Amino acid sequence: MPSWSWPDIKRRLQCPVDEDAEYENTTWCNRDLIPIPPERRTYGVWSYFGYWTVSGSCISAWSTGSTLLSFGLSPQQAIGVVILGGFLSGLLAVVCGWMGEVHHIGFTVSSRFSWGMRGSYFPVILRTFVSCMWFGMQAFWGGQATRVMIGAIVPGFAHMKNYFPASSHLQTNDFIGLLIWMAGFIPAVLIRPEKLQIPFFVCFVLFCGSCFGMLIWAVSQAHGPGKLFHEPGNAPNTGWAFMFGITAILGSWGSSTLGQSDWVRYSKRRYAPTLSQLVACPVTIAVTATIGIIVTSASNNVMDGELQWNPIYLLAAMQEFYGSSPGVRAGVFFASLGMLASQFSISVVLNSVSCGMDLAGLWPKYINIRRGGYIMAIVGIATQPWQLISTANKFLAVLSGFGVFMAPATGLMLADYHLIRRHRLKLSHLYRGDNTSIYWFRDGVNWRAFAAFGAGMWPLLPGLAATVNAWDDKKWTGWTRLYNLTFLVGLAMSFLVFWVLNLLFPVSGIAEDGPFIEEDIIHGVPKPELERGSGVEDGQVSGKGRGDASDMKGVEISVV
């Protein structure tokens, strides 16, 4: 008969451990946080092409044109910005993912050598918060794509009576679409990251079919790209507008590259992700954004209505414009299926897996990627994204401004890993939660990281406040321009400050290098000591070797 005592319940709730594992579930370690072993490294060159087609070929890239044209750029200039910004995002992905490619560790663990074992909670919590919020909105858009798809099959569903009050800012058919979308998303979380290549490919094919299908329709009906495509730019200063555009691209994709090692750590061999990051990233973003600009321009000529940058809303408008004819409904169904697939892939790749890894770092004994993904889904929906999107423009502006925080975090990480440590890490010490770790610093916190983060963040805050509150006074112009260069300025300043602080106040252990499993040592605990009765039962620690008892001091031992 199973025991239901509190210790037994706690043991059952712990994350699963692989058979014959050489790790334990501790405050700092579980299956999803260890360096990925060779048998789980399943991503090759084409796998990373698939990853970037999911990240670059999406609704966000489609709608990028509205952002760039609002800066006063012409469509041709906007396309040039997208290409250059995409290339810089790919380059940033290479340098941010290097530690995953070499050491096979993700962002959660890699934060520890820069911020300290305890200090690393700060960037992890920051990324977790942003991921939950963005998932809620991505899920809502996925629900709307589902609503449009069902409305193509059952036209009456598109005009279904709304039973929710106006204050909810939610339509009944949107809510039903969201429930159906979530029902498909929940089992998708069960797919392990190393098994996502085929879903990547399927979603990419479906989304490409939607993009090119809408492109062919728009251009053929408008007999060209439309009048918007030929309009000149009206920016007072084209150079500033061009820089603003590049920063917008980096803000959308560069921020996510901070956690690029979460995916690169699954690479089969060195340099497998490099080509795809440098080629697939700019190509997919540029092609998708260009299609978005052309389709929006041409469709405005065809339907002679309001510019519609969101392809989901455009599909609904197309069905209405043609009176829900059978042929149009079929086209809208397949096109919305591609949009739905895109929202699935984005939510799994950029939200669920990454957020799951972050949450696993906060409580490794009880949270892994799957459990973290479900927590993210609950929190994301609990934020009621339909309220945020409909009524809280300032909140969305603040959320978009999280590049103010992501850019400095990226800069100091790059300075530490590439310039100061020169790719040398003592992996076993990244899993020690005491002062025997060279990454413990002072009380588990590296004050240099927080100082560099603050130095890269504070100059951008006035511009963020001015943008959110729409302050038009000329005294804010300089701050606003600086804010519009958020990613470049924040990254550069934190990089420089962190490097200088480490020159003035050097830390120990920057030249040390070592594997995850050290000979004779399991996370700093000599196995013979454990076997002789250190409070852990036989069979509860895996690994081999002998060590010295002095390594026992201050080390936390957890029971699997």
PEDA-V564909 format. One record per run of one state. SS is the DSSP state (alpha for helix, beta for strand, coil for the rest). FROM is the first residue (numbers start at 1). TO is the last residue. Records with the same first field share a line. If there is no record, write none. Layout:
SS = FROM-TO / FROM-TO
This chain:
coil = 1-5 / 14-37 / 41-42 / 44-44 / 57-58 / 63-63 / 71-74 / 97-97 / 104-106 / 116-119 / 154-154 / 159-165 / 169-171 / 189-192 / 196-196 / 223-226 / 231-237 / 260-260 / 265-266 / 268-271 / 304-310 / 322-325 / 363-368 / 383-384 / 392-392 / 401-402 / 421-425 / 432-441 / 443-444 / 446-446 / 469-473 / 484-485 / 505-513 / 515-520 / 523-524 / 532-548 / 553-560
alpha = 6-13 / 38-40 / 45-56 / 59-62 / 64-70 / 75-96 / 98-103 / 107-115 / 120-153 / 155-158 / 166-168 / 172-188 / 193-195 / 197-222 / 227-230 / 238-259 / 261-264 / 272-303 / 311-321 / 326-362 / 369-382 / 385-391 / 393-400 / 403-420 / 427-431 / 447-468 / 474-483 / 486-504 / 527-531 / 549-552
beta = 43-43 / 267-267 / 426-426 / 442-442 / 445-445 / 514-514 / 521-522 / 525-526
